[in-house]
Structure formats: C-alpha cells, structure tokens
Amino acid sequence: MISAYDEMYGSDGLVRAHYGEFERWLSEQSGETMRFKRAEADLVFRRVGITFAVYGDDAGTERLIPFDVVPRIIPASEWRQLEAGLKQRVRALNRFIHDIYHQQDIVRAGRIPAEQVFRNVQYRPEMHGVDVPAGIYSHISGVDVVRAGAGEFYVLEDNLRVPSGVSYMLENRKMMMRLFPDLFARNRIAPVAHYPDLLLDNLRAVAPTGVDDPTVVLLTPGMYNSAYFEHAFLAQQMGIELVEGQDLFVQDNNVYMRTTRGPQRVDVIYRRIDDDFLDPLVFRPDSQLGVPGLLSVYRAGRVTLANAIGTGIADDKSIYPYVPDMIDFYLGEKPILANVPTYRCRERADLDYTLAHIDELVVKEVHGAGGYGMLVGPAASRQECRDFAERVRANPDNYIAQPTLALSTCPTYVESGLAPRHVDLRPYVLSGRDVVTVPGGLCRVALREGSLVVNSSQGGGTKDTWVLER
C-alpha cells in the first residue's frame, strides 16, 4: 500500500509549520469539547436545512452532509501556485470551447481527434458560430484538485457545466467562525465570504451588449433537485431572483420574468439546469424545466447564459487528457498543474492495459459524475472487477482509466477520535471581467477508513479550507 501524503504531519512525524498554531490550539481542547462542537455543528446545519438530496437512497431523499471540525490548511505559497495553475487551465478551456464552436483550429491541427469532439454527446452543434460575451463559456468553474506522491498537486477533473458545492464552502467557514472564534484570532485566514459579490459582479459583466444595469436571475430545476439548497442560498446571497422555467417566457426575442408588477426583462441567467432541459423546442421536448424559445434569444445575443450551452464538451472525461495540449496550443505555456496519467479505453493499447490491470486502476465513465459509474479497482471484489471489465469491453469509448492515487490525508474527527482520512479540494474559478478565485474551496473528505471516494452522494463529508495570508 502506497503511503499517503499527510497534510498536517511530515514524514518525520512533526507538525508542518502551517499547522503549528492550530496544533497548539488543538492540544488544549478536550475530547468532550470537540464532540460537543461536532454535535452543535450537526444541529445547526440541520436547523438551517443544509442537506443534500440522494436519489434512490433508502434512508430518505435528504441527507445531512457530515461536517468535520478539523480544517484543511494551505500555506500562502502553495495557494499562489494553485491559483496560477487554476487560472491558466480555465483560460485554456474557455479558448478551447470557443474554438470548437468557431474555427476548430485545434482539431485541424491534429491536437485533438475530430471524433472525440464532434461525436461527443456534450457537443452542441446548435452553438456553432454563436458568439458569447467576451468569449466566456465557463463563467463558474469547479476544478477538482488532489495531492499525491510526495505532495504534488494534480487536477483530477474539470467541472464546467453546473459546478456545485460552493454553498458548503461558505457555510463551512461560517460554522467554524461560530464554533471556534478564538482560532480566527490566532490565525491569519484569507476570507471567502465575498464569493457571492464576486460572482454577481462577474455575471453582470457578461450581460448582452448595450445593457448597463442588467437583471440577473438564478434558474433552478426546483426544490427536488439535489443542490436546491445551494440554488436558494446563492440567489439570496446575491440579492437576485430564484426562478424556475415556468417563471420565464420568451417574447419579441427577449426573455422576461413574470412578476407581480408585470413582465421584467431578464439579461443574465445563471442556470443550474443541464443543456438538455433548457429549451424544449430544441433539446428534450418533454422538458418541463426550461424555457421554450430560450435558444433563439441566446443565439441572437439578447440574453447571457452562465455557463454557456455546450460547455460540457470541455468537462467530459474523454476530453480531460487533452487539456495540457490545450494549454500549449492556446496559451503557448506549459501546464502549471499536472493531469493524472490517463488511459483512453477507446485506444486499443490502453484498453488492453486497463483490462489486464483493472484491479489496480480507477476506471470511470466519461460522462459519469458524483462518484457513480466508476470502479476503484483496489477496493473492489474480484467479481466486481470482472463485471466492470465486461462493461468496459462492451463499450470502450465510454471509459477512461487512471492509476489509483494515494490521495493526501488530513486529520479528521471520527467516532474513535482523530484519524487520517483522504481529501480532495474543489476551488472555484470565476471568469468575467477577469479570471478570479477566492482563496480556498470545497474540501471533501472520505469518512470511511481507507476509502478514496469523497463525493457527498457516496458518504463523504466536508471540511473548511483555510488559506493562510502569510
């Protein structure tokens, strides 16, 4: 078993410098105090309604996401490197999306196979030739980053369609400040509370040409969506209307919102609905979630959608291996953050290797999300590996495989006390007037001992992420 990098302790067993002040504080706390604080956090989260819907869960549709009271701490120097790599990556991804819906230079140059783009279910031919404000397609990007090996950062995947989880980042910080105000007096921690203001500013910046005071709304599928808490939370924090498809209509090539004072024109829609459900006249005709005629207004440049239709092509796992090529092709730079080595099962040699080593690899569906449609070979039974191998063999284009990384661990309070658990990090990158981040992100933790699956839908929890200012 490969030993994992420990975020708090060095290989010599000594506390890393950036955890020093926290460790001194922790040593002053009793186990009873920490258990009491954990219970208080659960109570507050339940009272506020910070839950996550789990479809098909026998225990019910709503589940409290476990919150851990031990933060993940990142020193300022590491964050500067991460931030530069995240901005670089998102700039290249936005250039790529614009290119494939316009000149398609990267395909013509042979850097990405044409079939990987144009036969991909996330490619939207309806977007060909459509110009979007400032050439920005992914206004809100969530990039999943892990630390492995001797402490190197790797990008695990890009989330560009409707990235979720930022509300938990914000609520986790509020909770830590409520539970442990003295910790914030002892540590210089970069703030994250201004994220909604940054988001609204960036959304207003990409309004259609000629609109000086844009009306921004957040479009939700409704209260039964797994991330509805986040939709309502962000709309409230930004001071904008939370709307469903039935609240909007198209007239005279504009989008309007129904209000008690009559129709109001809408200029920017922060949509939390997948492409397929946005416009029943173009995509799924059975959709009750979208707005008939929305695409025609969008194509005419009379409304901005964030994120843009067709953005999913750039966060598809079959496209992920080509992101380093995009950074070189569009920016002329070397990637600051590395990809995880990836086997493309559509290629015969990679398929053969994957099938021969399936018990050693993580195998993922290219369109999968939330920890579903994947196999963690070392944690699976022989029968599970054989069954998954048959699925891969039957449809190799639908899978990629990666080495099983020993994700870094962070001390976590579990029933038995403090114990290491594997973590990842999803920082959020906003593109508008500029490309910006807030210092931190959503830290997810695999609460089951030995588990590498951090997704909330698979039993994972969350931690507050501290970026030190010095």
N, C-alpha and C positions, 0 to 999 in steps of 0.2 A: 504494500500500500504506500503510495507516494505521500510524504508528509506535506501538510498544507501550510502556507504562509500564515502566521498569526498576526492579526492587525495590532494587537496590544503588547505582545511579548516577543522579544527577539529569540533567536535560536539558542542564545546563552541563558535564557530564562529570565533575563532582566526586562523591565518595563521600557518600552520605546519612549523616547523623550517627549513626543507629543501627547502621550497618555499619562505623563508623570503627575500632573496636577489632579487629574481625575482619579488616578490610582490612590493618591494620598487621601482624597476625599472618601473614596470607596472603603478604604481600610478603617475609616471612622464610623461606618454605618453598620448597624447590627442586621443579622438576617431577618429578624422580625420586622424591622423598619422597612427593608426592601420588599418583603412580602406584602406589607400593608400598602406600600406605594403601588405595587403591581395591581392589587385589588382595587385601589382607588382609580387607577387608570382605566381598568375594565368597566367600572361602574360609570365613569364619566362618558366614555366612548359609547356605551350602550344607551345612556340617557340622551346624548346628543343625536344618536342614530347613525353613528359611523359604522356601517355594516357593508358587507359585500355579498351580493346575491350569487348563489352557487346553483347552477341549473342541474336538475336531476339529483340533487343531494337529498338523501332520505331523511336527513335530520331537519330539513326545512329549507326554505328559499333564502333566508337571511342568516348570515354568519358574521360574528364579530371577528375582525382581523386581530389576532394577538399582537400586542404591543410590548416590546422589550425595553426595559428601563436603562440598559447599558448602551450608550451611544456608540456609533462608529465615528472615529475621529480621524480627520485627514489634515496633515500639516499644510501650511500655505504653499510651500514649494511644490508639493505633489499636485495640489489643486491647479496651480498655474499650468503645469504640464498637461493635466487632464483637460482643462478648459481650452487650451490651444488646440489640442487634438480633436475635441468635440466640434469646435467651430469650423476647423478645417474640413472635417468629414461632412458636416451638414451643408457647407458651401458647395462641396463637390456633388453631393446628392441632389441639391436643387439644380445645379447646372446640368446634371445627367437627365433629370426629368424634363427640363425644358428642351434639351437636345432631342430626346427620343420622340417628343411631340412636335418637333420642328425639323431641323436639318438632318438629324440622325447621323451626325458625324462619327460618333464613337462606334457605331455599327459598321459604317462604311470603311472605317479604318481597321476593322477586324479585331478590335479590342474586346468586344462582347459579341457572341454569336447571335445572329438575327433571330433565330428561333427562340432563344432564351427571352427575348423581349416581346416579339410580336405574337407568339403563341402562348404567352403567359396570361393566365386568367385575370391578372390585375392590370393588364394593359388595356386602356380605354381608347379605341380608335376615334371615339367621339371628340376627344380632346386634341386631335391632330390639327395644328395650325391655330389653336386658341392661345391668345396672348393673355397672360395674367399680370396683375400689377407688380412691377419691379422684378418680374421673372421669378417670383417666390411661389413655390408649390407647397413646401412643407414649412408652415409658419410655426408649428409646435412639433418638435421632435423629441422623442424619448430614446436615448441611446443606452442600451444595457451594457455595462462595463463590469468585468470581473478581474480579480487579481489572482495570479497563479505563479507557479515556479518559485523563483527567488523574490517575487514581489512585483513582477512586471504586470502592467495593465493590458488587457485585451478587450476588444469590442466583441461582445457575444452576438448581438443583433441590433438592428435599427428598427425603431417603431415610428412610422411616419404617417399612418392612416389616421387613427384616432387614439394617440397615445394617452394612457390613463395613469392614475396613481398620484398625480401632483397634490391632490387634496390631502392625501395621507402624509405627504412630506410636510405640508403646512400644519396640519393638526398634530402631528407628532412633535413638532417644535413647540407648539402652544402647550402641549401636555407636559413636556419636560420643563418648561419655564414655570408651569403651575406647580409641579411636584417638587422641583429642586431649584428654587430661585437662587440659592446660595452658590450653586455651580456656575451660574452665568455671571456672578460677580467675581469668581475666581478664574474664569477663562475668557479670552477674547474670541468670541464666536461670531463669525460672519452671519448677518441676518438673512432670512429667506421670506419674511412676511410681505415684502414688496413685490412678490411674484405676480399677484393679480393686477397690480398697477402696470408692471412691465408688459404683461400680456395684453391688457386693454390698449395701452399705448401702441403696441405693435399692430394690433388688429385695426385700430383707427388709421394707422399709417398706410395700410394697403387698401384703403377704400377706393372705389372707382374714381377715375379722373374727373376733376371738377367738383367733387363733394368735399366741402370744407368742414362740415360738422356731421360726420357720419353717425347713423343709427346702427348699433351693433347688437345682435341677439345671439343667444346660445340655443341651438336646435338639438333637442333630446328625443330619443325614441319613446320616452315616457318612464313612469315610475317603476315599471317592472324590469327595466334594464339593470344589469349588474352594477353599473357605475353611476346610477341615478343620483346617489348622494353627492358624488363629485360634480355632476352637472349643476345641481341646485346650489351647491356650495360656491362654485366658481361664478355663476351668474350673480349670486348675492354679493360676493366679494367685489366683483367688477361694477356692480350697480347697473346691470343690464337685464333685459327681459329674458326669462327662460321660456322657450316656446316649443310646441310640438307642431308637426306638419299641418295639422288642421287649423292652427292659428295663423298660417301664412297663406297667401294666394297671389297668383300672377295676374296682372292686368296692365295693358298698354306697355308691355315689355319691361315692366318693373315688378319687384316683389314688394308686397305690402303685408303688414301685420294688422290683424283685427284688434282694435282697442275700444274701450268704452267711449272714446271721443271720435271714433271713426277710423278709417284706414290710415296707417302711417307707413311711409316708405321705409324699407329696410335696405341698408347699404352693405353691411358685412355680416355674414352668417358664420359663427364658429360652430361647425356642425360636428356632432358626436354620433352620426349615423353613417354606416358604410355606404359606399357608392351605389350598390345595387338597390338600395331602398330610397334614394334621394328624389328620383323623378320617375313615377310610374309610366309616363308617356315614352320614356327612353329605355329604362332599365327594367326592373321587375314590375310587370303590370299589376301584380297582386299586392304591391306595397301600399300599406295604409299609413306609413310613417313619413313619407316625403311630401313634396310639393309639385303637383302637375305643372309642367312648363318651366320648371326651375332652370333646366339646362339651357334653354333658348335665351333666357335672360343673362345667364352666366356667360355664354358664348358671345353675347353682344357687349359684354363688359359693363353691364348695368348693376351687377352685384358681385361681391367677392366672397368666395367660399374658402374657409380655412379649416382643415387643409384642403388643397385643391382636389378636384376629381382626378383620378388616375395616379395619385401619389403612391398608391400601394405597390406599384411596379418596383419602387426603389426599396421597399422593406420586405419584399419577398425573399425567402431564404435561398432561393436559387440564384438571386442576383447578388446577394451578400458577398460571395467570394470575389466579385469583380470590383468592389469598392476601392481597394488600393489602386487598381488600374484607372478608375475614375479620377482619383486624386492626382495621379501623374498626368493623365490626359487633359484635364480641365484646368488644373492649377499649376502644373509643372513642378510639383513638390513631392517629397517622399512622405508617406503617412507617418504622423506623429504617434498614433495609436495603432497597434497591430491587430489584424484579424486573427481569429483562431484558425489554425490549419483545417481545411475543409475538403472532404471527398465528395465529388459530384457524381451521384449514382447513375446519372444518365450517360456517363462515360464508362466504357467497358472495364478499363483497368481499375477505376475507382470502385465500380460495382463489385468486381471480383474481390478486391481487398476488403470492402465493407462486409460482404457475406462471409468471408473467411475469418474476420476478426470482430464479428458483431457483438460478441460478449465483452469486448474491450472498449467499444465506442458508444458515443451518444448519437442516435440516429433520429432525425427529425423530418416530419412532413414539411415541405417547402411553404405550405400555406397555413401550417398549424400555429396555434397561439395558446397562451395560458397554461403551458405545460402539458397540453393534450397532444395526441398524435406523435408521441416520441417514446423512444426506448433508451433507458440508461443501462447499457449492457452489463456493467459490473454489479448492478443492483438487481438484475432480472434473473429469473429462473431459467434453466435450460429450455424448458418448454416455451416460455415467453420469448426467448431469443429465436427459437425455431419458428414460432408462429409469425414473429415480426419479420424474419428473413423471407418468409413466403410472401408477405405483403410487399416488401421491397422488390423481390424478384418479379412479382406480377406487374409492378408499375414503378420501375426505377427512376423515371423522370421526376417522380413526386417526392424524392428523398435526397437529403444530404447526410453526411456523417462527419463527426468530429471526434478527436481524442477526448477521453474523459479527463477534464482538467480537475486538479485538486484545488477547488475554489478556496480562497482565503477564509479563515475563520475569525470570528470575533466573540469574545466572552459574552454569554447570554444567560439570563436568569431562567432556569427551568425548575421543575419540581424538586430536583435533587440539589439545587443551588447553582453556582456559577459554573458554566461548562462551555467549551468551544462549539460554535455552530457555523456552518458555511453561509456566506453572504454574497450578495451582488449589489450593484448600485445602478440606479437609473437617473442620471442627471437630465435636466430638461433644457433644451436649446430653443430660443425664440428668434425667429427671423422676421424682420420688418424694416425699420429704418436702418438697423444694424443687426448683426448676429450677436445675441447676448445670452448669458446664462445667469442663474442665481447660484451662489456657492453652496453646493450640496446636492441633494436629490433624494429619491426614494430608495432607502436601503431595505432590501428584503432578506429575510433570514429563514433558512430551512430548519424548522424547530425539531424535526425528528433526528435523532442521533445518526450521523453518517449520511443523511440524505443530502443530495445536491440539488433538489428541486425546490426552488424558493417561492414559486408562484402562490399567490394567495388562494387561488382555486384548488391548489394541491396541498393545502395545510400549512403554508408558510406564514410568517409573521413579518412585522416591520420594526425598524429602529429609526431614531432620529440620527441624522448625519450632521456632524459638526465639521465645518472647515475653519480652522484657526486663522486668525487675521495676522498672526506673527509667528 
